[in-house]
């Protein structure tokens, strides 16, 4: 925070014209980061476990046009899989590489066979153990048995079976801690399976735990809930959850999400869905969330720019981030919607305080041309999001203030007419029914 | 002196003596064979004065016109009937309304056969005014009259009775036809609001079986609603009879599709839809209305622009509502300004249109008067409603029905003991 809340004071005189066009020089001179290509290695290092592999594969799929990046991602995925036991995924990745990375990254059948054999042995062992536990009816051991099975299936990529086994442990949980553990495992698998309905239900189950949860778990649950809301397109709720995420999260949850992601997801969702007041209170003045924002300075800057109405630079940041965010496994689907909403918000906020706005100036503030801007504004006015009318001749936008008195008169007269009409047709229908009934009555006896 | 001459003498004698009710009995008792000799009856009419001997005249006229008659005979009848309607005595004819209605219907049939519907318009209007007990009463002559108006394109004459509020109905079929023809007349006069009201009455009227009038009315209702409101909601109000709710849409599929394509706001989609069902619309005689729907879409789009813009060049208007040229756009805007649909000025020098706000400030005396009259009207209406409510809640049949239903309900309530225990 660099005193952005004070910007309104001293800057107001000279800033009205330059609103968002120039910004202050200090900001302009700062190089905009991360416009360059995504550093796959640095990105991958943020994650661990299965999500790392999945994210790498996702990047490879999305960047087909960029062979260097695709191969880099696949190479790292290959290396990562080799450390684990998921032979199915291994086969898939090898097929995707298709020998483009030389003999080092070819099909390793021996490894596969070895892993598969070991897996079969382990499965047999686990089954025997579980059966033994079950005959002895020792709850804790049965729980452990199922849990081991869950872990085993997860490691081998059989997510459905893993989920089933984790859920099965529930009947054998004896303490609140066990329940939370079960929930966390289920959440992890559900996220991998993209079953976000499960995620939210297990999050709420874990939060109902009678014992106080440790801060790291709480933070993890917030992230998971945020992701679930994001996938359900409830951006406002998602933003709230991410903003509530405690900084204790650190790197503890990098099998799902990196703290950088919390900042990006939370920041973008908040921009798209919060009003100015909420943005200030819950994002900019949020000490806790600031820790996350420090990790992704671009997002911090763009939020501050948005709040202090430097739309051009804000949109610049957004534009630069876009390419990389499109490679994000969770955000890519929602990026267009979020960007659209942020842009609309910016347009609305820009026009709000003025009685009249010069479209040329506004267009340059938003780095677009006048006719494009006119179209955007037209859509917003039609949606009744901006109360204004466009003077297309002089290229000026005039705010429009609804005349309450006239509107009331109009409504009253209209309501009267409607009432008149409705009552008349009702009376007519009543008479028809009465007539019909009388007819029936006279016919019957 | 045969029976017919005796009858004529009776008519003359009793009518001048003022003993109309006795005459009515005599006329009713006269043997049917007397009325069967239609060829001899017509000359007899000359001996009677339609204004004084209205009842007798009516009986004989009815006898002449009933049964099958040739075209020449018919045309000979048209004139005496028209004179009779114009000069007959209201009180006398009300004694035999059935006869009067049937004479008028024959009259309408004759002018239609002669293809001179215009000749029927004025006498029919007089006939309606003479036979109806109050202006709220719908007679079976109403639809016949409106049909004549439609055939002769005398829409203005039709409007004069459409202005009355109808509450009392003898035959539901009359109401259906009255509202349907009335709707068509109002559409012809571009009074879409009133037309919608009438057509709405047809569509939502209580009915136990679906009828062709309602289906045709629903088609026109969809089109008129698109022209007037620019939208159409396919859901009917909940007081609509269930038959109508279930079936109407199935009969009017092309129209529903037209309404859907209208709601997209894109002129091409509307036009493809119209092309697709052109034949269907033509067969229904609705193609003209469909064309009006298309042109109303241009209007709707221009109207939307007034919400968004203060000034806009004609070329931009043409582009955004997909008209071919600025000239065409100018014509549309001009027409709309004339019709009071938008408030705008055109600056021909630089081809700009300046949209203005509605100048109505609700401050004028006329407006106050208008509001006052609306209040009075609604107060009267609400009084009527209360009266109707009281009337129904003290209606013997209604109370009987309600009572019966409650009794049955109670009976069911107590009848929970299985039968075999009773024995």
Interface residues (C-beta under 8 A of the other chain):
Chain A: X377 X378 X381 X382 X389 X390 X391 X392 X393 X394 X398 X405 X406 X409 X412 X413 X416 X417 X419 X420 X421 X423 X424 X425 X426 X427 X428 X429 X430 X431 X432 X433 X434 X435 X436 X437 X438 X441
Chain B: X165 X166 X167 X168 X169 X170 X172 X175 X197 X200 X201 X204 X205 X206 X239 X304 X307 X308 X309 X310 X311 X312 X313 X316 X350 X352 X354 X355 X358 X360 X361 X362 X367 X370 X371 X374 X375 X377 X378 X381 X382 X384 X385 X388 X392 X395 X397 X401
